[in-house]
Amino acid sequence: MVEKTVIDALKKVMGRDGEIREIETVRTKESLFMNRSRQLVFEFLCRFPCAHFSEIARGLELSTPTARWHLDKLVKAEFLSTKRIGNKIVYYPTGLLDPKYVDIVYFLQKDKARQILNMLFDQGGLAQKDIREALEVNNQTLIWYASRLEEMKLITSLEDGRFKRYYPTNHLLEISEKNKKFVKAFRESILKRPSSSDVISFISSSRDAY
């Protein structure tokens, strides 16, 4: 649901060596994005919003204390927002998503959830047995994922004799369409974010990038 333009915008504000340039130094504070690991954490969440800190640490091969430290810095500076889902706190770039879709985006980080959706978009009307065998999971696991997807209105089901068949809905496409304005505004904020007393503004390595 996050368009490629977001990552393109991030690249525009980075130099060829991958370091984001700062145009104004705040004497009493460290520039947030002069730290390469912090840059990578932020870019990771632009690609995979609503990830838990352990997923971020694992994906970037950072220790969990290091990942937490960088995340706390970015949250404090309001570059990232958080939401508690169950017993986990997930992170996403502030302004990138409509907050009401955070639960759905988080759930779709799960491989099995995405695989089920992909199968149904490719070939709707699959029975539980078809999906279970394709994913090599037991019936209990499939029912759990399918139930969550139905609760989120991403799929629907129909009884067909002794079979239960699943179909995709248009809800995911509707969410993607509705969230486009957030993606566009977020991209523009990256390119044009002004400097302030506590945050270093972004600037591209070449003005032609704008």
C-alpha positions, -999 to +999 in steps of 0.1 A: +000+000+000+030+023+003+039+036-031+074+035-045+074+073-047+080+074-009+113+056-013+122+077-044+117+108-022+140+094+005+167+088-021+164+123-034+172+137+000+203+115+003+237+121-012+254+095-034+271+080-004+237+075+012+241+102+038+213+127+043+228+163+042+220+188+069+217+225+061+216+238+096+234+226+127+216+228+161+244+233+186+228+215+215+213+186+196+226+159+173+213+158+138+189+129+138+197+117+103+235+121+103+234+086+120+234+060+092+216+033+113+188+058+121+185+065+084+181+028+077+155+024+105+134+052+090+137+039+054+128+004+066+096+017+081+088+035+049+090+001+032+075-019+059+053+003+080+037-010+112+066-033+121+075-043+156+109-033+170+121-069+170+113-072+132+131-039+126+162-051+145+162-085+127+156-069+093+185-045+097+207-068+118+208-044+147+208-054+184+173-049+200+187-022+224+201-003+194+169-006+174+149+007+204+172+036+210+169+048+174+132+043+174+128+063+206+148+092+190+126+092+159+094+090+179+104+118+202+112+140+172+077+130+157+092+113+126+075+081+138+042+073+154+033+042+174+003+021+181-002-008+206-017-039+189-022-067+214+009-069+234+031-053+208+039-017+199+043-011+162+059+019+144+051+038+113+063+071+097+041+099+109+017+110+082+024+080+059-008+061+068-043+069+079-042+057+115-074+038+111-056+014+087-026+006+110-041-027+123-046-039+087-012-029+075+004-046+106-015-078+100-005-079+063+032-079+074+025-116+082+036-139+054+006-162+056-019-134+055-003-119+024-001-154+008-038-161+013-048-127-001-025-132-031-040-166-038-075-153-036-068-123-059-052-147-084-080-173-081-111-164-060-134-190-047-108-214-032-119-239-006-102-242+027-085-274+016-070-258-015-055-230+006-044-252+034-025-276+011-009-248-009+004-231+022+012-264+040-006-253+072-030-271+094-067-263+094-066-245+127-039-221+114-058-214+082-090-207+100-073-183+124-058-163+095-090-164+074-111-153+104-088-122+109-090-114+072-127-116+073-130-094+104-109-068+085-133-072+055-104-081+032-120-114+023-155-130+025-167-166+026-196-186+013-208-221+021-207-244-009-222-277+001-197-292+025-170-267+014-163-232+026-150-210-001-131-177+003-132-147-020-113-114-019-132-081-014-124-047-029-116-033+006-078-035+002-080-016-031-103+010-015-079+014+014-050+018-011-069+045-030-080+064+001-044+064+015-029+079-016-034+114-003-014+105+028+014+090+007+015+121-015+016+145+015+042+124+032+065+124+002+062+161-002+069+166+035+102+147+031+113+168+002+102+201+017+105+196+055+116+229+070+143+233+096+132+241+131+148+245+165+150+208+173+149+190+139+174+191+110+156+196+077+161+174+047+177+186+016+187+168-016+224+166-026+214+184-058+187+210-063+180+195-096+165+165-077+134+186-070 
